[in-house]
Amino acid sequence: MACLILPMRRQLLRLAGALLCSPVLARAADNGLPRAVRQRIVATLDAPLPTVLNVQHLALIRRFNIGWSPVENGAPMLNPAYPLGKGDTLKLAMQAIASQDAALAAQRLMEAALLLPHFVHMADLKPGSYANGKAPFTLTARHLTLLRQQSWMPLDMLGMEAEDYLAEGYWPTPSVDGKRPYGDFTNYPVEMAQALGLPVRQQANGNLAITPTLRTELEALHQQTMPALQVFVREAGLRRNTV
């Protein structure tokens, strides 16, 4: 079945991971959220970022379902269709924080989503083999370096308001910038090489370049940042709980 081609901004908003082509992630079922819950979500996104990551935030982060944005070069994102995995997101959030307060659960979920880019700097995980679905994933020091180098886009740069996300049946979740995932360069493998201390040469025209072999290796490594982040959110231990 051919992929549906959408304008770039709507891809950023409406798609998670393989959402463009996967019937499994076709659409969230959360477009019937109670009005009070929707209002709390919008108010949370308008409020200052929490400065403390509390136990409820951590419980939600542990359940985060990391997807892959198909925009530009692709990049990890918090799955906007199923941020806590398949099922009713609001109910899953209430279970995670052990509360029957739906509005509070939605608030904590949005706060945890906003804290995700900071979590990768607040927590740590030793390299090694970790369970990740049907096959284990080997997390390396390179993966950890890249996770901390990634450029997360603020929600106000994704092209639509929170109400528009919710009206489409999706949660307003953050994404790494698929065009410039590691900083200022669209030539992202060069920035990856710089971050990892790998050979980068300057061409006669002043542009930075890497070998074709290294480019292929780093492009594959970039794809691995999705499972790396998934393992990280589930397993990493906090070094501090303040932003």
C-alpha positions in Angstrom: 0.0 0.0 0.0 1.5 3.3 -1.0 2.5 5.8 1.6 0.2 8.8 2.0 2.2 11.9 1.1 1.3 14.8 3.5 2.7 18.3 3.8 5.9 18.4 5.8 4.4 20.1 8.9 1.5 17.7 9.1 3.9 14.8 8.9 5.6 16.2 12.0 2.4 16.4 13.8 0.4 13.3 12.8 3.0 10.6 12.4 5.0 8.5 14.7 7.8 6.0 13.8 6.5 4.1 10.9 3.1 5.8 10.9 3.2 6.7 7.2 3.1 3.1 6.1 2.2 1.0 9.1 -1.5 0.0 9.6 -0.5 -0.9 13.2 -0.1 2.8 14.0 -2.9 4.0 11.8 -4.5 6.4 14.3 -4.8 7.1 18.0 -8.2 6.6 19.6 -7.9 9.5 22.0 -9.8 12.2 20.0 -12.7 11.8 22.4 -10.9 13.2 25.5 -13.1 15.0 28.0 -13.1 18.7 27.7 -11.5 19.2 31.2 -8.7 16.9 30.1 -8.1 18.8 26.9 -8.1 22.1 28.8 -5.6 20.7 31.3 -3.3 19.6 28.4 -3.3 23.0 26.8 -2.8 24.8 30.2 0.2 22.5 31.0 1.8 23.2 27.6 1.4 26.9 28.2 2.8 26.8 31.8 6.5 26.9 32.7 8.4 23.6 32.4 8.6 21.8 35.8 12.0 22.2 37.4 11.7 18.9 39.3 11.1 15.5 37.7 8.9 13.7 40.2 8.0 10.1 40.7 4.9 10.4 38.6 6.9 11.8 35.7 9.4 9.0 36.0 6.7 6.4 36.0 5.4 7.8 32.8 8.8 8.1 31.2 9.5 4.5 31.9 6.4 3.6 29.8 7.2 6.0 26.9 6.8 4.5 23.4 9.5 6.0 21.2 8.7 6.3 17.6 10.5 7.5 14.5 9.7 10.7 12.7 9.8 10.1 8.9 10.5 13.8 8.2 13.7 14.7 6.3 16.5 12.4 7.7 14.2 10.9 10.3 14.7 11.1 14.0 13.4 9.7 17.3 10.1 11.2 18.7 7.6 10.4 21.4 4.9 8.5 19.5 2.0 11.0 19.2 -0.5 8.2 18.5 0.4 6.0 21.4 2.9 7.8 23.7 2.5 5.0 26.3 2.1 2.1 23.9 -1.0 0.5 22.4 -4.2 1.2 24.3 -6.1 4.1 25.8 -3.4 6.6 26.6 -5.4 8.4 29.3 -6.2 5.2 31.1 -2.5 4.0 30.8 -1.4 7.4 32.2 -3.8 7.1 35.2 -2.5 3.6 35.8 1.1 4.8 35.7 0.6 7.5 38.3 -1.9 5.4 40.4 -4.6 8.0 40.2 -8.2 8.2 39.1 -7.8 11.9 38.3 -7.9 11.9 34.5 -6.9 15.6 34.2 -4.0 15.2 36.5 -2.8 12.1 34.6 -2.9 14.1 31.3 -1.0 17.0 33.0 1.7 14.6 34.2 2.0 13.0 30.8 2.5 16.3 29.1 5.0 17.4 31.7 6.9 14.1 31.3 6.9 14.6 27.5 8.3 18.1 27.9 10.9 16.8 30.3 12.0 14.0 28.0 14.8 16.0 26.2 16.1 16.9 29.7 15.9 13.4 31.0 18.7 12.2 28.7 21.0 14.6 30.5 19.6 13.9 33.9 19.9 10.1 33.8 22.6 7.6 32.9 22.9 4.1 31.7 25.8 1.8 31.3 26.6 0.4 27.9 25.5 -3.2 27.5 22.8 -5.5 26.1 19.2 -4.7 27.1 15.9 -6.3 26.3 14.0 -4.4 23.6 11.0 -6.2 22.2 11.8 -9.5 20.5 15.5 -8.9 20.2 18.1 -7.4 22.7 19.7 -4.1 21.8 23.4 -3.4 22.5 23.7 0.1 23.8 27.1 1.6 23.3 28.9 4.8 24.5 28.4 6.2 21.1 24.7 5.9 21.4 24.7 7.7 24.7 26.8 10.5 23.3 24.5 10.9 20.3 21.3 10.9 22.5 22.7 13.8 24.5 23.7 15.7 21.3 20.3 15.5 19.6 18.4 18.6 18.9 14.8 18.4 20.2 12.2 20.7 18.6 10.0 22.7 20.9 6.3 22.0 20.4 5.7 25.5 19.1 7.9 24.8 16.1 6.0 21.8 14.9 3.5 23.8 13.0 0.1 23.4 14.8 -1.4 24.3 18.1 -2.0 21.7 20.9 -5.8 21.8 20.2 -5.1 20.8 16.6 -3.1 17.8 17.7 -5.9 16.7 20.0 -8.6 17.4 17.3 -6.7 15.0 15.0 -6.7 12.3 17.8 -3.0 12.7 18.6 -1.1 13.9 21.7 1.2 16.9 21.3 4.6 15.2 21.8 8.1 16.3 21.2 10.4 15.2 18.3 14.1 15.4 17.5 14.6 17.7 14.5 14.7 15.4 11.5 16.4 18.0 9.3 19.2 18.9 11.8 19.2 16.1 14.4 22.5 17.0 15.9 22.8 20.8 15.7 23.1 23.2 12.9 24.1 21.0 9.9 21.8 19.4 7.5 24.8 17.2 6.7 24.2 15.5 10.0 26.8 12.7 9.7 29.5 15.3 9.9 28.1 16.6 13.2 27.9 13.0 14.4 31.5 12.5 13.6 32.5 15.6 15.4 30.5 14.6 18.5 32.1 11.2 18.5 35.7 12.4 17.8 35.9 10.7 14.4 37.9 12.0 11.5 36.5 15.1 9.7 38.3 16.9 6.9 37.9 20.3 5.5 37.5 20.5 1.7 39.0 23.1 -0.5 35.6 25.0 -0.6 35.6 25.1 3.2 32.9 22.5 3.7 33.5 19.7 6.2 33.4 16.1 5.0 33.9 12.5 6.0 34.7 9.4 4.1 31.9 7.5 2.3 32.5 4.5 4.5 32.2 6.5 7.7 29.1 8.2 6.4 27.4 4.9 5.8 28.4 3.7 9.3 27.0 6.9 10.9 23.8 6.9 8.9 23.2 3.4 10.3 24.1 4.6 13.8 21.6 7.4 13.5 18.8 4.9 12.8 19.8 3.1 16.0 19.1 6.2 18.2 15.4 5.2 18.2 16.0 1.8 20.0 18.7 3.4 22.0 16.3 6.0 23.4 13.7 3.4 24.0 16.1 1.4 26.1 17.3 4.5 27.8 13.9 5.8 29.0 13.1 2.3 30.4 16.4 1.5 32.1 18.4 4.7 32.9 18.9 5.7 36.4 18.5 9.4 37.5 21.7 11.2 38.5 19.6 14.2 39.5 15.9 15.1 39.4 16.2 18.8 38.7 16.3 20.4 35.3 
